Amino acid sequence: MDDIFSAIGSDLRAALERDPAARGAADVVLSYPGFHAVAAHRFIHALHRSGIPLLPRWLSNVNRFFTGIEIHPNARIGRGFFIDHGMGVVIGETAEVGENCTVYQGVTLGGTSLARGKRHPTLGKNVTVGVGASLLGAIVVGDNAKIGGGSVVVRDVPANATAVGVPARVVMKDGVAVSAPAEEEANWTWVI
Ligand SMILES: CC(C)(COP(=O)(O)OP(=O)(O)OC[C@H]1O[C@@H](n2cnc3c(N)ncnc32)[C@H](O)[C@@H]1OP(=O)(O)O)[C@@H](O)C(=O)NCCC(=O)NCCS
């Protein structure tokens, strides 16, 4: 139980550090659906891990009703997780989120396979996923990566990279711009 409260403390600090609009702890605790959803998930996940049937799934549905954020009870979420705004976020059953990640409204960590087993993304530490991005399949997003708003990510993203577009491609790695592959550039239509 101490672990849960300590993780919720980290989530609160994450919201204060990463949202310039946050006006203090009371503001976050009272008015941030992303904070509410993650805090509730931490208790729901503990119930799920203790083997209680049905109740965790029902509670996660109640959580979604109040916050607009759907987190499967089995999803593993690291400390310091901040969901900003939050409406429409979906985090699937086998998703894993490392410490200090941030996601914005409309983000999906979804599966592409109907087979049971690992089928949702794994995010490293300090990953940021922009508004409306879809990360699909059992892909791995490395530490400190950034995913652009509206991107569709279907392949692994290396650490310290920025990936954007549909399908997403890496445009920045270790602070250095990465140019598009030559064959992709050859297919571009230039409108002048
Ligand atoms: C991905 C992101 C983090 C990149 O930011 P950055 O490191 O400052 O990079 P830049 O803005 O210099 O963009 C680098 C390149 O990627 C392109 N790009 C950036 N974001 C993009 C996106 N979401 N989709 C498609 N292309 C994008 C830029 O046009 C630029 O291309 P160019 O080099 O051909 O001009 C940022 O654009 C983003 O999408 N952040 C999400 C923010 C968000 O969700 N806010 C919600 C608030 S409610």
The ligand as an SDF file (V2000), in Angstrom:
LIG
                    3D

 48 50  0  0  0  0  0  0  0  0999 V2000
    7.0980   15.6240  -31.9580 C   0  0  0  0  0  0  0  0  0  0  0  0
    7.4070   16.9400  -31.2700 C   0  0  0  0  0  0  0  0  0  0  0  0
    7.7160   16.6720  -29.7930 C   0  0  0  0  0  0  0  0  0  0  0  0
    8.6670   17.4990  -32.0000 C   0  0  0  0  0  0  0  0  0  0  0  0
    9.0260   18.6990  -31.4560 O   0  0  0  0  0  0  0  0  0  0  0  0
   10.5070   19.2970  -31.7690 P   0  0  0  0  0  0  0  0  0  0  0  0
   11.5470   18.4020  -31.1810 O   0  0  0  0  0  0  0  0  0  0  0  0
   10.5080   20.7240  -31.3600 O   0  0  0  0  0  0  0  0  0  0  0  0
   10.6750   19.1230  -33.3420 O   0  0  0  0  0  0  0  0  0  0  0  0
   10.3210   20.1390  -34.5080 P   0  0  0  0  0  0  0  0  0  0  0  0
    9.0970   20.9340  -34.1960 O   0  0  0  0  0  0  0  0  0  0  0  0
   11.5890   20.8920  -34.8210 O   0  0  0  0  0  0  0  0  0  0  0  0
    9.9800   19.1730  -35.7310 O   0  0  0  0  0  0  0  0  0  0  0  0
   10.9340   18.3490  -36.3660 C   0  0  0  0  0  0  0  0  0  0  0  0
   10.3290   17.9210  -37.6910 C   0  0  0  0  0  0  0  0  0  0  0  0
    9.2030   17.0590  -37.4490 O   0  0  0  0  0  0  0  0  0  0  0  0
    8.0050   17.6390  -38.0080 C   0  0  0  0  0  0  0  0  0  0  0  0
    6.9400   17.4130  -37.0330 N   0  0  0  0  0  0  0  0  0  0  0  0
    6.9210   17.8340  -35.7440 C   0  0  0  0  0  0  0  0  0  0  0  0
    5.8240   17.3950  -35.1070 N   0  0  0  0  0  0  0  0  0  0  0  0
    5.1280   16.6890  -36.0480 C   0  0  0  0  0  0  0  0  0  0  0  0
    3.9120   15.9760  -35.9790 C   0  0  0  0  0  0  0  0  0  0  0  0
    3.2170   15.9070  -34.8370 N   0  0  0  0  0  0  0  0  0  0  0  0
    3.4900   15.3410  -37.1090 N   0  0  0  0  0  0  0  0  0  0  0  0
    4.2060   15.4090  -38.2520 C   0  0  0  0  0  0  0  0  0  0  0  0
    5.3820   16.0560  -38.3710 N   0  0  0  0  0  0  0  0  0  0  0  0
    5.8280   16.6960  -37.2740 C   0  0  0  0  0  0  0  0  0  0  0  0
    8.3110   19.1110  -38.1900 C   0  0  0  0  0  0  0  0  0  0  0  0
    7.5430   19.6620  -39.2300 O   0  0  0  0  0  0  0  0  0  0  0  0
    9.7790   19.0620  -38.5300 C   0  0  0  0  0  0  0  0  0  0  0  0
    9.9150   18.6550  -39.8720 O   0  0  0  0  0  0  0  0  0  0  0  0
   10.9870   19.4240  -40.8370 P   0  0  0  0  0  0  0  0  0  0  0  0
   12.3300   19.1840  -40.1900 O   0  0  0  0  0  0  0  0  0  0  0  0
   10.8240   18.7090  -42.1530 O   0  0  0  0  0  0  0  0  0  0  0  0
   10.5880   20.8420  -40.8340 O   0  0  0  0  0  0  0  0  0  0  0  0
    6.2360   17.9390  -31.3570 C   0  0  0  0  0  0  0  0  0  0  0  0
    6.0940   18.4370  -32.6620 O   0  0  0  0  0  0  0  0  0  0  0  0
    4.9050   17.3280  -30.9390 C   0  0  0  0  0  0  0  0  0  0  0  0
    4.1570   16.7900  -31.7470 O   0  0  0  0  0  0  0  0  0  0  0  0
    4.6030   17.4370  -29.6290 N   0  0  0  0  0  0  0  0  0  0  0  0
    3.3410   16.9830  -29.0780 C   0  0  0  0  0  0  0  0  0  0  0  0
    2.7680   18.0990  -28.2330 C   0  0  0  0  0  0  0  0  0  0  0  0
    1.3410   17.8080  -27.7980 C   0  0  0  0  0  0  0  0  0  0  0  0
    0.7990   16.7540  -27.9860 O   0  0  0  0  0  0  0  0  0  0  0  0
    0.7300   18.8050  -27.1750 N   0  0  0  0  0  0  0  0  0  0  0  0
   -0.6150   18.6840  -26.7080 C   0  0  0  0  0  0  0  0  0  0  0  0
   -0.9270   19.8350  -25.8170 C   0  0  0  0  0  0  0  0  0  0  0  0
   -2.6120   19.8080  -25.3590 S   0  0  0  0  0  0  0  0  0  0  0  0
  1  2  1  0
  2  3  1  0
  2  4  1  0
  2 36  1  0
  4  5  1  0
  5  6  1  0
  6  7  2  0
  6  8  1  0
  6  9  1  0
  9 10  1  0
 10 11  2  0
 10 12  1  0
 10 13  1  0
 13 14  1  0
 14 15  1  0
 15 16  1  0
 15 30  1  0
 16 17  1  0
 17 18  1  0
 17 28  1  0
 18 19  1  0
 18 27  1  0
 19 20  2  0
 20 21  1  0
 21 22  1  0
 21 27  2  0
 22 23  1  0
 22 24  2  0
 24 25  1  0
 25 26  2  0
 26 27  1  0
 28 29  1  0
 28 30  1  0
 30 31  1  0
 31 32  1  0
 32 33  2  0
 32 34  1  0
 32 35  1  0
 36 37  1  0
 36 38  1  0
 38 39  2  0
 38 40  1  0
 40 41  1  0
 41 42  1  0
 42 43  1  0
 43 44  2  0
 43 45  1  0
 45 46  1  0
 46 47  1  0
 47 48  1  0
M  END
$$$$
